Amino acid sequence: MDHYDSNGFRSNVGIILTSQEGSLLLGGRRGQAGWQFPQGGIQVDETPEEAMFRELEEEIGLGVADVKVMGQTRDWLHYRLPERLVRKNREPVCIGQKQVWFMLRLTASENNLRLDTTDMPEFDRWRWVDYWHPVKEVIYFKRQVYVSALKELAPLLFAENIPPQPSWWPEKWSASPEQSAD
């Protein structure tokens, strides 16, 4: 059973997996056009790190020995679901997610990546992308969380020169996390 807070946010972890070259892994949602980072709910008896390693194995087939944990966000990052996606006829009502984001470096061969470790895989394809590219690919209501996580964790990957935001980057994505990123 996943953990929900008293405000209706589902506790969740997000995983930013980096290659040795600094590219980021994006997974293609199974049977859909969408792309996102691996992520998943924190169960009531788990720590965020335990949930991260469980989700890492379930979604992309990697274990503790395949990665190095570089760091995580200091606080929870929140996003709200659009009203049409809130399932009000189920308990507990989930209005969105609060997430702890982890940055990991792949230390094993990318041949260890597997998308078929569960009966209902999350992803059916994956690819490596440039640092800011996931913001453009993820569904609109998660964009500001991606911006916040990538900004906070960038110094872990880039000691001196964080890549500049691309020319397609709207000014509002650089706004404070409380503002919308659609």
GIQUI-V887568 format. One record per helix or strand of 3 or more residues. SS is the DSSP state (H for helix, E for strand). FROM is the first residue (numbers start at 0). TO is the last residue. If there is no record, write none. Layout:
ss=(SS;SS)
from=(FROM;FROM)
to=(TO;TO)
This chain:
ss=(E;E;E;H;H;E;E;H;E;H;E;H;H;H)
from=(8;23;37;47;63;66;76;82;95;109;122;132;139;170)
to=(17;28;40;59;65;71;79;84;105;111;128;136;156;173)
